Amino acid sequence: MTVSLQYSQITVLDPEESLAFYRDALGLDVLQDVTSGDHRWVTLGVAGADDAAVVLSDAYAGRSQADGDALQQLVVKGAMSPIVFRSDDIDAAFERVRAAGAEVLQEPIDQPWGPRDCAFRDPSGNMVRILQSTRAEQNA
């Protein structure tokens, strides 16, 4: 039996603004774009790959007003768990995202526990990390 990650939900304040970040700055492909009433879910990933995808949605999509309010407050505070992507060229990925105007939290550095990584905030305040495995990790 095999279990693998299909997608992970990212709560955003404005799906359209966030779409520009994840599609244009990070280079992900739009796999699905669904509108239901006042809400929108956008699934992004790598077209043709079996890798996990991310789904952007507003805080109120499928939630009560109270739950949406609470979730939106957490997003605004930057209190949500970081979203972590991997790249085979961390420095090029960093420059692309920085050139798109994202708030830089950490320039690429080699971490003592293995990967080289960097960090940004998306337009909603979510922390986005990008990592590149080291040769030692890849050979382990």
SVG drawing of the C-alpha trace seen along z (x, -y; Angstrom):
<svg xmlns="http://www.w3.org/2000/svg" viewBox="-23 -44 50 46">
<polyline fill="none" stroke="black" stroke-width="0.4" points="0.0,0.0 1.3,-3.5 0.1,-6.7 1.2,-10.0 0.3,-13.7 -2.3,-14.8 -2.6,-18.5 -2.3,-20.9 -4.7,-23.9 -3.3,-27.4 -5.6,-30.0 -5.2,-33.4 -6.9,-36.8 -7.2,-37.4 -7.1,-34.4 -6.4,-36.5 -3.4,-38.3 -2.1,-35.0 -2.5,-33.3 -0.1,-35.8 2.5,-35.0 2.3,-31.2 1.9,-31.1 4.1,-33.9 6.8,-34.2 7.1,-30.6 6.3,-29.2 3.6,-26.8 1.0,-25.8 -2.8,-26.3 -4.2,-22.8 -7.8,-23.7 -9.7,-26.9 -13.1,-26.5 -15.6,-29.2 -18.6,-28.6 -20.7,-31.6 -18.4,-34.2 -15.5,-31.7 -12.7,-30.4 -10.4,-27.4 -7.2,-27.4 -5.1,-24.3 -1.5,-24.7 1.3,-22.3 3.6,-21.1 1.6,-20.1 2.1,-16.5 3.9,-15.6 2.5,-13.4 3.9,-15.8 1.6,-17.2 -0.3,-20.3 -1.5,-23.3 -5.0,-24.7 -5.5,-28.4 -8.8,-29.4 -10.1,-32.3 -10.8,-31.9 -14.5,-31.6 -14.7,-29.0 -16.7,-26.1 -16.5,-27.6 -18.9,-29.5 -18.5,-33.3 -17.0,-32.8 -14.5,-30.1 -13.6,-32.2 -13.0,-35.3 -10.7,-33.3 -8.8,-31.7 -8.4,-35.1 -7.0,-36.6 -4.4,-33.9 -3.4,-34.4 -3.1,-38.2 -0.8,-37.6 1.4,-35.2 0.6,-32.5 -0.1,-29.7 2.4,-26.9 5.0,-27.6 4.5,-26.2 7.7,-24.5 8.7,-23.9 11.8,-22.4 13.9,-23.5 16.9,-22.1 18.3,-25.7 17.6,-27.6 19.5,-30.7 17.6,-31.1 14.3,-30.4 15.2,-33.0 16.0,-35.7 12.8,-35.0 10.6,-35.4 12.5,-38.4 12.3,-40.1 8.5,-39.6 8.5,-41.8 7.9,-39.3 8.9,-40.2 12.2,-38.4 12.4,-36.8 15.7,-34.9 18.2,-34.8 19.5,-31.4 21.7,-29.9 23.1,-26.4 21.3,-25.0 23.2,-22.9 20.6,-20.1 21.2,-19.7 19.3,-21.7 20.0,-25.2 16.9,-27.3 15.3,-30.7 12.0,-32.2 9.4,-34.8 6.0,-36.0 3.2,-35.5 0.8,-38.4 -1.5,-37.2 1.4,-36.9 1.9,-33.1 5.6,-32.1 6.9,-30.3 10.2,-28.4 12.1,-27.0 14.8,-24.4 17.4,-22.6 18.8,-19.3 22.5,-19.1 24.5,-16.4 25.0,-14.5 21.2,-14.4 20.7,-13.3 23.2,-10.4 22.0,-9.3"/>
</svg>
